[in-house]
Amino acid sequence: MLLTGCTDGRPKAADPAISLERRMREAAVRDSARLLERYDSTTAAHPALAGRLAPLRAAVAAHVSALSPAAPGAPSPSGSPSASPSGGTGAAAPSASAGPVPAKAEEALTALADAERGLSEARTIDLAGAPAELARLLASVAACGAVHVYLLTSTPGAKP
């Protein structure tokens, strides 16, 4: 008989800050991945918009990578969370991939802007419950989303 140590066989309780951050990151990655799919669907439905959407799509793809719980350099959580342990994106972000892409290009841009706006607002709400490093990242990503809304709803070449 081989004895491996003195445990009662039950798994140790996970650090609540780690599990909160991990859940928040996983939810944020899912939300960004849905938004990325929305960009891809919009580009597929309206190839003429590909050039305009490419830099915005690239930023969303970078968000997926940066928010990933396994991202290199992803900060380890510190301190205790200040919100309930329900895990991020509790702000009920509207689905970024909801519905078909509108047939008219302007309406498709508006739908994409609405998806960006909803996700940006949800991330802003999630800041209150996020560990410090993740809150900073979510704030940056939310701000980027707000800029995307502006760029999607402004007329290209128009002077502000």
C-alpha positions in Angstrom: 0.0 0.0 0.0 1.3 3.4 -1.0 0.5 6.5 1.1 0.9 9.8 -0.7 0.3 12.3 2.1 -2.0 13.6 4.8 -5.1 14.8 3.1 -8.8 14.0 3.5 -9.2 13.5 -0.3 -11.2 16.7 -0.8 -9.9 19.3 -3.2 -8.6 22.5 -1.6 -10.8 25.5 -1.8 -9.7 27.8 -4.7 -8.6 31.3 -3.9 -11.8 33.3 -4.5 -9.8 36.1 -6.2 -8.3 33.6 -8.7 -11.6 32.0 -9.6 -13.4 35.4 -9.8 -10.7 36.8 -12.2 -10.7 33.6 -14.2 -14.5 33.6 -14.6 -14.5 37.3 -15.5 -11.7 36.8 -18.1 -13.5 33.7 -19.6 -16.7 35.7 -19.9 -14.9 38.7 -21.4 -13.2 36.4 -24.0 -16.5 34.8 -24.9 -18.1 38.3 -25.4 -15.2 39.5 -27.5 -15.2 36.3 -29.6 -18.9 36.8 -30.3 -18.1 40.4 -31.3 -15.3 39.1 -33.6 -17.8 36.8 -35.2 -20.1 39.8 -35.8 -17.2 41.6 -37.5 -16.6 38.6 -39.7 -20.3 38.2 -40.6 -20.6 41.9 -41.4 -17.5 41.7 -43.6 -18.8 38.6 -45.4 -22.2 40.2 -46.0 -20.6 43.5 -47.1 -17.2 43.0 -48.6 -16.9 46.7 -49.5 -16.7 47.4 -45.8 -13.7 45.1 -45.3 -11.1 47.9 -45.4 -13.0 50.1 -43.0 -13.6 47.2 -40.5 -10.2 45.5 -40.7 -8.4 47.7 -38.1 -11.4 47.5 -35.7 -11.6 43.8 -36.1 -7.9 43.5 -35.4 -8.3 45.4 -32.2 -11.2 43.1 -31.1 -9.0 40.1 -31.9 -6.2 41.6 -29.7 -8.8 42.0 -26.9 -9.6 38.3 -27.1 -5.9 37.5 -26.7 -5.3 40.0 -24.0 -8.3 39.0 -21.9 -7.5 35.3 -22.2 -6.9 33.7 -18.8 -4.0 31.9 -20.3 -2.5 35.0 -21.9 1.2 35.3 -21.5 1.8 38.1 -19.0 -1.8 37.9 -17.7 -1.5 39.2 -14.2 -2.1 37.0 -11.3 -4.8 38.3 -9.1 -4.1 40.0 -5.9 -6.3 41.2 -3.0 -9.8 40.1 -2.6 -12.7 40.9 -4.9 -15.1 43.7 -3.9 -18.1 42.2 -5.6 -20.2 39.1 -5.4 -18.4 36.0 -6.7 -20.9 35.6 -9.5 -18.1 36.3 -12.1 -17.8 39.0 -14.7 -20.0 40.2 -17.4 -22.9 40.1 -15.0 -24.1 43.2 -16.8 -26.0 41.1 -19.3 -24.1 42.2 -22.4 -26.3 42.0 -25.4 -25.2 39.2 -27.7 -22.7 40.6 -30.2 -23.7 37.9 -32.7 -27.5 38.4 -32.3 -29.4 38.3 -35.5 -28.5 38.3 -39.1 -26.4 41.1 -40.7 -28.7 43.8 -42.2 -28.8 44.0 -45.9 -27.9 47.7 -46.2 -24.3 48.6 -45.3 -25.2 51.6 -43.2 -27.6 49.5 -41.1 -24.9 46.8 -40.8 -22.5 49.4 -39.4 -25.2 50.6 -37.0 -25.8 47.0 -35.8 -22.1 46.5 -35.3 -21.9 49.8 -33.4 -24.8 48.8 -31.2 -23.0 45.5 -30.4 -19.8 47.4 -29.6 -21.7 49.9 -27.4 -23.5 47.2 -25.5 -20.3 45.3 -24.8 -18.5 48.5 -23.8 -21.2 49.4 -21.4 -21.2 45.9 -19.9 -17.5 46.0 -19.4 -17.7 49.4 -17.7 -20.3 48.0 -15.2 -18.0 44.9 -14.6 -15.2 47.2 -13.5 -16.7 47.5 -10.0 -16.3 43.8 -9.3 -13.0 43.1 -11.1 -9.6 42.7 -9.4 -7.4 45.7 -10.0 -5.3 44.6 -12.9 -8.3 43.1 -14.8 -10.3 46.3 -14.0 -7.6 48.3 -15.8 -7.7 46.0 -18.8 -11.5 46.1 -18.9 -11.5 49.9 -18.7 -9.0 50.0 -21.7 -11.1 47.6 -23.7 -14.3 49.4 -22.9 -12.7 52.7 -24.0 -11.6 51.1 -27.2 -15.1 49.8 -27.8 -16.4 53.4 -27.3 -14.0 54.6 -29.9 -15.1 51.8 -32.3 -18.7 53.0 -31.9 -17.7 56.5 -32.9 -15.7 55.2 -35.9 -18.6 53.0 -37.0 -21.2 55.7 -36.8 -19.1 58.6 -38.3 -19.0 59.2 -42.0 -15.5 58.3 -43.4 -13.7 61.3 -44.6 -16.0 63.8 -42.8 -14.3 66.5 -40.7 -15.4 66.6 -37.1 
